[in-house]
Structures are given as structure tokens and as C-alpha cells.
Amino acid sequence: MELDTAATTLTRVPVLVRATDPILQGGVAVTLRTRPEVWLVDEDSAEARSAVVFVVADRLDDQAVKLLRTLQCGGHSKVALIAGQIDDNEILTAVENGVCLPLLAEIELGGTTFLTA
């Protein structure tokens, strides 16, 4: 019996993790490193420009908005936000500052709220 290697080929997605806090950034990076479909890239790498950027923050405060704007001005077009807390007005602010999810829903996983399409 032959194994169909085409069906088992895994496409790895380049991901850049940025956060408002170095502990948050490190924790998310460590967690993502265990995922075979995720390829963590450094901000200085050639792949960073085309990577999906995970922005991690406890709350969408001024520091997080500044980070989103910096990424948007830097040409990052695939930005996802992972926030501990977020309200309706902050969702609008996130989208206005480059979070690229067409439909947003809050999903609570282990105390963290994920905005997903």
C-alpha cells in the first residue's frame, strides 16, 4: 500500500508575532512554535513582509493601536488581533488600523479572546 504524499503535504504559513508586552510575545511565539503549519519568522527576515502578523495585547489601548498603525504603514496587509478584552468600538478601531478580518467574532479560548473571520 502506497501513501499518497500529495495528500499529506503540509503548507506552512509564515507568521510574525508582535505584542505590546515582551512576555505576551514570547508566550504566543512558544505556543505557535509547536504548530507544524506555522512557520515563525523574524521581523528582519525577507518573509516578514508577506507573513500573517499576530498582534497580541491585553486590551486595545493606545500602545496596541500605535503598533497596528506601525504595521499598517510598514506594508503588512495580513494582520490578526489577539486581545484579552475588546469592546465593539475597539473592534472598529482595530479594523481601521489594519486588522484585515472581513467578519469579526469573539471566541474565548483559555481566557483569551480571538477575533476571527
FENFENBEL-V713466 format. One record per pair of residues at least 12 apart in sequence whose ideal C-beta (glycine too) atoms are under 6 Angstrom apart, sorted by sequence separation. I is the first residue (numbers start at 1). J is the second residue. If there is no record, write none. Layout:
I_J ; I_J
This chain:
17_29 ; 55_67 ; 81_94 ; 91_104 ; 101_115 ; 103_117 ; 102_117 ; 101_117 ; 53_71 ; 81_99 ; 79_98 ; 79_99 ; 79_100 ; 78_100 ; 15_38 ; 53_76 ; 60_83 ; 12_37 ; 14_39 ; 15_40 ; 16_41 ; 72_97 ; 10_36 ; 52_78 ; 53_79 ; 54_80 ; 55_81 ; 56_82 ; 57_83 ; 58_84 ; 59_85 ; 60_86 ; 72_98 ; 10_37 ; 12_39 ; 14_41 ; 71_98 ; 28_56 ; 54_82 ; 69_97 ; 68_97 ; 60_90 ; 68_98 ; 83_113 ; 16_48 ; 24_56 ; 65_97 ; 82_114 ; 14_47 ; 60_94 ; 81_115 ; 16_51 ; 15_51 ; 14_51 ; 15_52 ; 16_53 ; 17_54 ; 18_55 ; 19_56 ; 20_57 ; 20_63 ; 20_64
